[in-house]
Amino acid sequence: MNWANESSPKEFVLLGFSDKPWLQKPLFMLLLISYTTTIFGNVSIMMVCILDPKLHTPMYFFLTNLSILDLCYTTSTVPHMLTNISHDKKTISYAGCVAQLIIFLALGATECLLLAVMSFDRYVAICRPLHYVVIMNPWFCLRMIAFSWFTGFSNSVLQSSLTLNMPRCGHQEVDHFFCEVPALLKLSCADTKPIVAELFFFSVLILLIPVTLILISYGFIAQAVLRIKSAEGRRKAFGTCGSHMVVVSLFFGTGIYMYLQPPSSTSKDWGKIVSLFYGIFTPMLNPLIYSLRNKDMKEAFKRLMLLIFYYKK
């Protein structure tokens, strides 16, 4: 596997919105606030899920993994983006670009699979509640998490190798904020159609198959919830599943728009905005969505705050 070909530059120039200097300061502040909120929100969810014994269930085990993913996902791009925006020289080394591409792709693919796993967990909890403890046992949950991470990184290595081995004929200006497949493909001086077809196939596996499984799961869940006689039971079920569906819609909607169409058909600035949304803003919104719409999480936060206040006294 050759990560660098003869036309690979020593560094890339990340253009971002450099043609709009008036946008640099507002964008810097927006990214800084989003990144800070992402760190605080996801670390808070991790702490609550780990420290509160009442949340030691498969659902919150998967949520903890999602928070870890989102922290790593944003950290792979945002710190370097903040550095570039605040400096005139907006570059990244070739090795740094390769690392960023692999990590960003791997974590994004892993999150796609993890969201599908979380929907299966909700399906079993609502449609087969008497078998939930048997099916969602700790060993099975660990295997599903391991499968998600392994498949995510395997997909990333395959897509990254295909992208990076395309000849670039010395082109080094990446019209994006970070190293991502659609932006890097535009640097190629060869016919990209065969590579785009292969990448499309992998994207279908990682994006469309999980989202199809999620929709099927929630179709069964909706039928089961409508059969619940208790209004409180229906409200709790829809509340928990509603949070997950909001996250799925935000993440998969923007990801499908970016990866399941030819790079040339994506508007220059619109593609950058979409990438910012699923790469930065969605990880920031996830903790807010899960905590504000989840009664158990809100009560766990209160217990944690009371515990901290008690120890301070």
Secondary structure, DSSP 8 states (H G I E B T S, - for coil): --S--TT--SEEEE-TTTT-GGGHHHHHHHHHHHHHHHHHHHHHHHHHHHH-GGG-SHHHHHHHHHHHHHHHHHHTTHHHHHHHHTSS--EEEHHHHHHHHHHHHHHHHHHHHHHHHHHHHHHHHHHSGGGHHHHT-HHHHHHHHHHHHHHHHHHHHHHHHHHHTS--TT--EESSSS--HHHHHTT-SS--HHHHHHHHHHHIIIIIHHHHHHHHHHHHHHHHHHT---HHHHHHHHHHHHHHHHHHHHHHHHHHHHHSS-GGGS-HHHHHHHHHIIIIIHHHHHHHHHHHT-HHHHHHHHHHHHHHHHHH-
